[in-house]
Amino acid sequence: MHDDRLIVALDVPHAVAGLALAQQLGPAVNFYKIGLGLLTGGGLALAQELKGEHGKRIFLDMKLFDIGATVEAAVRGLAQFDLDFLTVHGDPHVVRAAKEGAAGSDLKILAVTILTSLDRQDLDDALITPGEIPDLVTTRAARAFEAGADGVIASPQEAARIRALSEADGRLIVTPGVRPAGTDLGDQKRIATPAQAVANGVDHIVVGRPIHKAPSPKAAAEAILAEMVSPQAQTPNT
């Protein structure tokens, strides 16, 4: 039985390396994220291969942002690849357009609230409205759900607040910024352990470097999966 709550980010330079990592992980991992860094290295072809030939689930992390007509057209084109998740920015007009583009497919649209690599200073530099990040993330999540998003991307630190929203009923919370205790934080600033993320009501966690840079990626993935079913991960939402 696969535990699809763990999504492994294929943050590698090209499709050959991505396929090699997936083969290393084998049946332990059933869900993979392919982002912009891999897109020009054969990412879409890899997505099709992992999905069609290996039966894996695919999360395409494009973080689309544009005028509505362009987003709708882009999502309609991507929906033909029979993928599982696609990210867009959480602005309501973007979410509505993405849902139009995904109509008739099983593709779930996930709205990015505020990137987990950002803190308040970063938001100030970008002229984002004042306020504490947890408040802004929760508000953006609610507005994205109202616009039709199937789920949101948020840090594990905000997941419990989002899960408590009435608008979040039946919607997904997918969380990057998850780091097993003792691992390098990289460029993430708002983090939690896998167990904390699950306890906060997260549906899926996304982990990249702590797995693919580990001496044994498979052992690292299996340790995370074990932590996700540990007593520390118990949540009232299950």
LOROLO-241898 format. One record per residue (C-alpha): residue in three letters; x, y, z. Coordinates in steps of 0.001 Angstrom, whole numbers, plus 500000, padded with zeros to 6 digits. Layout:
REM LOROLO-241898
[node 'ala' [X Y Z]]
...
This chain:
REM LOROLO-241898
[node 'met' [500000 500000 500000]]
[node 'his' [501533 503298 498893]]
[node 'asp' [501614 506270 501248]]
[node 'asp' [501017 509021 498712]]
[node 'arg' [501276 511702 501390]]
[node 'leu' [505021 511908 500647]]
[node 'ile' [505824 513714 497407]]
[node 'val' [509488 513660 496402]]
[node 'ala' [510704 516736 494552]]
[node 'leu' [512864 515799 491577]]
[node 'asp' [515113 518836 491965]]
[node 'val' [517748 517460 489601]]
[node 'pro' [519228 518939 486402]]
[node 'his' [517624 516690 483780]]
[node 'ala' [515220 513838 483125]]
[node 'val' [517910 511147 483131]]
[node 'ala' [518883 512031 486703]]
[node 'gly' [515210 512253 487670]]
[node 'leu' [514455 508805 486329]]
[node 'ala' [517558 507388 488041]]
[node 'leu' [516417 508826 491384]]
[node 'ala' [512909 507426 490922]]
[node 'gln' [514393 504017 490149]]
[node 'gln' [516546 504236 493297]]
[node 'leu' [513489 504982 495405]]
[node 'gly' [511482 502233 493740]]
[node 'pro' [508093 501281 495189]]
[node 'ala' [508766 503229 498409]]
[node 'val' [507693 506458 496689]]
[node 'asn' [504670 506807 494433]]
[node 'phe' [504340 510593 494010]]
[node 'tyr' [506844 512968 492387]]
[node 'lys' [507069 516737 491915]]
[node 'ile' [508542 518183 488736]]
[node 'gly' [509264 521902 488828]]
[node 'leu' [510572 524679 486632]]
[node 'gly' [514200 523692 487175]]
[node 'leu' [513610 520364 485436]]
[node 'leu' [511180 521595 482804]]
[node 'thr' [513880 522555 480299]]
[node 'gly' [515723 519309 481022]]
[node 'gly' [512948 517052 479754]]
[node 'gly' [510598 517431 482706]]
[node 'leu' [507348 516949 480802]]
[node 'ala' [508667 513853 479046]]
[node 'leu' [509791 512489 482408]]
[node 'ala' [506353 513209 483865]]
[node 'gln' [504734 511207 481076]]
[node 'glu' [507186 508334 481506]]
[node 'leu' [506782 508128 485276]]
[node 'lys' [503006 508316 484949]]
[node 'gly' [502440 506126 481924]]
[node 'glu' [505134 503473 482275]]
[node 'his' [505682 503336 486031]]
[node 'gly' [502237 504219 487375]]
[node 'lys' [503491 507130 489491]]
[node 'arg' [501497 510214 490425]]
[node 'ile' [502832 513564 489220]]
[node 'phe' [502738 517052 490690]]
[node 'leu' [503739 519671 488109]]
[node 'asp' [504998 522701 490013]]
[node 'met' [504740 525517 487468]]
[node 'lys' [503427 528324 489752]]
[node 'leu' [501655 529877 486774]]
[node 'phe' [500893 533586 486897]]
[node 'asp' [499579 535649 483993]]
[node 'ile' [496399 537184 482647]]
[node 'gly' [493408 534879 482866]]
[node 'ala' [493228 533915 479181]]
[node 'thr' [496889 532887 479128]]
[node 'val' [496628 530851 482339]]
[node 'glu' [493502 529115 481056]]
[node 'ala' [495200 528209 477771]]
[node 'ala' [498350 526968 479526]]
[node 'val' [496400 524791 481940]]
[node 'arg' [494233 523378 479161]]
[node 'gly' [497405 522340 477363]]
[node 'leu' [498927 520787 480485]]
[node 'ala' [495718 518969 481403]]
[node 'gln' [496110 516712 478357]]
[node 'phe' [499143 515062 480005]]
[node 'asp' [496932 513336 482613]]
[node 'leu' [498872 514704 485575]]
[node 'asp' [497605 514928 489157]]
[node 'phe' [498497 518334 490661]]
[node 'leu' [499424 521689 489112]]
[node 'thr' [500394 524861 490973]]
[node 'val' [499338 528382 490104]]
[node 'his' [499719 531574 492099]]
[node 'gly' [496891 532035 494561]]
[node 'asp' [495468 535264 493148]]
[node 'pro' [491727 534640 492614]]
[node 'his' [491738 535589 488922]]
[node 'val' [494560 533098 488275]]
[node 'val' [492819 530309 490190]]
[node 'arg' [489524 530842 488372]]
[node 'ala' [491244 530771 484980]]
[node 'ala' [493201 527630 485895]]
[node 'lys' [490031 525831 486951]]
[node 'glu' [488474 526737 483594]]
[node 'gly' [491498 525303 481809]]
[node 'ala' [491389 522106 483864]]
[node 'ala' [487668 521544 483276]]
[node 'gly' [486876 518017 482150]]
[node 'ser' [490129 516582 483524]]
[node 'asp' [491165 515131 486879]]
[node 'leu' [493957 517711 487274]]
[node 'lys' [493811 519377 490693]]
[node 'ile' [494708 523060 490890]]
[node 'leu' [496814 524021 493910]]
[node 'ala' [497176 527695 494783]]
[node 'val' [500457 529070 496099]]
[node 'thr' [499851 531305 499116]]
[node 'ile' [503264 532759 500041]]
[node 'leu' [506461 530917 499117]]
[node 'thr' [507994 529102 502086]]
[node 'ser' [511390 530634 501296]]
[node 'leu' [510067 534147 502062]]
[node 'asp' [509892 536054 505324]]
[node 'arg' [508386 539445 506201]]
[node 'gln' [511435 541373 504980]]
[node 'asp' [511121 539693 501589]]
[node 'leu' [507455 540710 501434]]
[node 'asp' [508325 544290 502373]]
[node 'asp' [510883 544372 499565]]
[node 'ala' [508170 543197 497159]]
[node 'leu' [505685 545847 498390]]
[node 'ile' [503300 543183 499706]]
[node 'thr' [500616 544484 502079]]
[node 'pro' [501680 544771 505745]]
[node 'gly' [500739 542019 508182]]
[node 'glu' [502027 538872 509786]]
[node 'ile' [502768 536046 507344]]
[node 'pro' [500413 533505 508995]]
[node 'asp' [497529 535985 508672]]
[node 'leu' [498332 536758 505037]]
[node 'val' [498717 533084 504143]]
[node 'thr' [495408 532178 505781]]
[node 'thr' [493586 534998 504002]]
[node 'arg' [495115 534112 500632]]
[node 'ala' [494179 530461 501173]]
[node 'ala' [490558 531356 501937]]
[node 'arg' [490316 533532 498828]]
[node 'ala' [491889 530819 496673]]
[node 'phe' [489395 528251 497973]]
[node 'glu' [486536 530664 497244]]
[node 'ala' [487889 530993 493678]]
[node 'gly' [487710 527203 493286]]
[node 'ala' [491191 525933 494174]]
[node 'asp' [491335 522211 494938]]
[node 'gly' [494072 522880 497460]]
[node 'val' [496794 525265 498562]]
[node 'ile' [500538 525282 499001]]
[node 'ala' [501535 526616 502400]]
[node 'ser' [504245 526139 504975]]
[node 'pro' [503601 523582 507731]]
[node 'gln' [503569 526433 510230]]
[node 'glu' [500345 527799 508717]]
[node 'ala' [498669 524484 507936]]
[node 'ala' [496671 524194 511160]]
[node 'arg' [495148 527639 510667]]
[node 'ile' [494237 526865 507065]]
[node 'arg' [492774 523487 508018]]
[node 'ala' [490504 525288 510512]]
[node 'leu' [488941 527438 507749]]
[node 'ser' [485400 526487 506796]]
[node 'glu' [486442 526970 503158]]
[node 'ala' [489129 524287 503590]]
[node 'asp' [486640 521464 504058]]
[node 'gly' [487453 518766 501508]]
[node 'arg' [490397 520736 500101]]
[node 'leu' [494074 519771 500051]]
[node 'ile' [496970 521318 501941]]
[node 'val' [500334 520518 500371]]
[node 'thr' [503438 521546 502232]]
[node 'pro' [507020 522187 501148]]
[node 'gly' [509444 523447 503778]]
[node 'val' [509474 520064 505525]]
[node 'arg' [512824 519078 506957]]
[node 'pro' [513565 516002 509060]]
[node 'ala' [515250 516959 512320]]
[node 'gly' [518981 517525 511886]]
[node 'thr' [518952 518200 508141]]
[node 'asp' [520112 521344 506354]]
[node 'leu' [517403 523995 506045]]
[node 'gly' [518640 525109 502610]]
[node 'asp' [516732 528234 501509]]
[node 'gln' [513606 527398 503493]]
[node 'lys' [512654 529778 506303]]
[node 'arg' [509259 528513 507543]]
[node 'ile' [509718 524825 508280]]
[node 'ala' [508552 521851 510359]]
[node 'thr' [509395 518169 510656]]
[node 'pro' [507310 515595 508736]]
[node 'ala' [505501 514544 511918]]
[node 'gln' [504679 518146 512841]]
[node 'ala' [503357 518829 509341]]
[node 'val' [501044 515805 509418]]
[node 'ala' [499848 516680 512919]]
[node 'asn' [499007 520175 511644]]
[node 'gly' [496556 518741 509118]]
[node 'val' [498681 518575 505976]]
[node 'asp' [497573 516141 503250]]
[node 'his' [500909 515892 501420]]
[node 'ile' [504457 516911 502256]]
[node 'val' [507028 517719 499586]]
[node 'val' [510650 516802 500294]]
[node 'gly' [513563 517246 497897]]
[node 'arg' [517140 517772 499034]]
[node 'pro' [516958 515782 502303]]
[node 'ile' [516157 512757 500134]]
[node 'his' [518108 513167 496908]]
[node 'lys' [521256 514446 498652]]
[node 'ala' [521213 511709 501305]]
[node 'pro' [523827 508917 501149]]
[node 'ser' [520891 506549 500625]]
[node 'pro' [517875 508353 499169]]
[node 'lys' [515698 505279 499655]]
[node 'ala' [516603 505018 503340]]
[node 'ala' [515928 508754 503785]]
[node 'ala' [512513 508438 502142]]
[node 'glu' [511626 505398 504234]]
[node 'ala' [512616 507238 507427]]
[node 'ile' [510309 510135 506511]]
[node 'leu' [507463 507740 505713]]
[node 'ala' [507973 506049 509096]]
[node 'glu' [507902 509400 510881]]
[node 'met' [504636 510284 509135]]
[node 'val' [502872 507333 510797]]
[node 'ser' [504565 507775 514194]]
[node 'pro' [502632 508776 517335]]
[node 'gln' [504047 512313 516957]]
[node 'ala' [502157 512649 513669]]
[node 'gln' [498709 511920 515081]]
[node 'thr' [496122 514494 514125]]
[node 'pro' [492423 514893 514834]]
[node 'asn' [491815 515208 511096]]
[node 'thr' [492415 511509 510421]]
